[in-house]
Amino acid sequence: MTEDGETHDEATAPARAPSPTPDPHRTRTRTRPRRARTALLTAVLAAALAVLALLSVGSGAYGIPLSDVLGSLAHRAGLGGAPLDRVGESVLWNVRLPRVVLGLLVGASLGCAGALMQGMFGNPLAEPGVIGISSGAAVGAVASIAFGLGFLGNWTVTVCAFAAGLATVLLVYVLSRSGGRTEVVTLILTGIAVNAFAGALIGLFLFFADNAALTQITFWQLGSLAQATWAKVLAVLPCALAGLCVAPLYARRLDLLALGERPARHLGVDVERLRIVLVLVVALLTAAAVAVAGIITFVGLVIPHLLRMAAGPGHRFLVPGSALGGAVVLVAADLAARTVVAPAELPLGVLTALIGSPFFFWLLRRTRRRQGGWA
């Protein structure tokens, strides 16, 4: 014991260095390159989308030169230019443009939904189909085709798919809820079980369907934008805009949720309410996309991965960036589907799966090598 009342260990112990205080200048220095990178990436994606859209509306069995496309667009906007001939105007405005706009909306919806799912579950393998949205929508569409329902005319399949997709998500959420809370593992396992049940229902409906219905069901499940019209664009537009506008508002809370549920709660995030809202947003985006385009895979899974590799895990860019990236990928894929084997057309869902599957496998191998394994 020393004269000051300290123990010998305390007296002889080296003085502890004061905890370093964060340097605001250094923080700003780190943030600037990240912001510049995300701004550059956003500009590149937007430019790519514009170029692909212009190429897509001009390419096909009836070719339209880029100058004529720009002239017709300027004429419709009242900025000069000149209209095309009657056939060219009809092809451009009634066939090509609705298809490109629908592809943009569907791709943006699937990409944004994928980013939300991965952020909500904290799992890079999550995608909208995990909680049964796609399979539920497929049940509604297949049932309406197999039983010859036509109470809404040409809209019957779309409405049935959309309603069944939303109902499936609500069913998954209710079944996985216990004690006022919903755990991620329970939600995923319930989604797997509901997906299996939906697959069995689809098989049962296929058993009772006739040959004409079987052909229609097959083409719907393969995914396509071939039946795009302005009416379908207007049908999906409110759902897509609502989901795409609401999703970025929860970016900061998703960043906090990435720290874990308990830390997020301590930082003021109502995790259960956040999960409910995001499940509804994902259901709205995915059900609308699947209802008008059929089942299109890998867009919601791969795009958030690529952007996370390029710009980091921050959801302030990842959520809107995934929407923009999804639009780019789907417009490009639809252009390829129409032109690679022209005059025939590849199913869009098949093309995205053929390209997305090996690419995602490469991504998994690359990530595993960098981390030295998954354990």
Secondary structure, DSSP 8 states (H G I E B T S, - for coil): --TTS--HHHHHS----------HHHHHHHHHHHHHHHHHHHHHHHHHHHHHHHHHHH-SSS---HHHHHHHHHHHTTSS-----HHHHHIIIIIIHHHHHHHHHHHHHHHHHHHHHHHHHT-TT--GGGGTHHHHHHHHHHHHHHTT--TTGGGHHHHHHHHHHHHHHHHHHHHHEETTEE-HHHHHHHHHHHHHHHHHHHHHHHHH--HHHHHHHHHHHH---TT--HHHHHHHHHHHHHHHHHGGGGHHHHHHHTT-HHHHHHTT--HHHHHHHHHHHHHHHHHHHHHHH----SHHHHHHHHHHHHH-S-HHHHHHHHHHHHHHHHHHHHHHHHHTTTTS---HHHHHHHHHHHHHHHHHHHHHHHHTS--
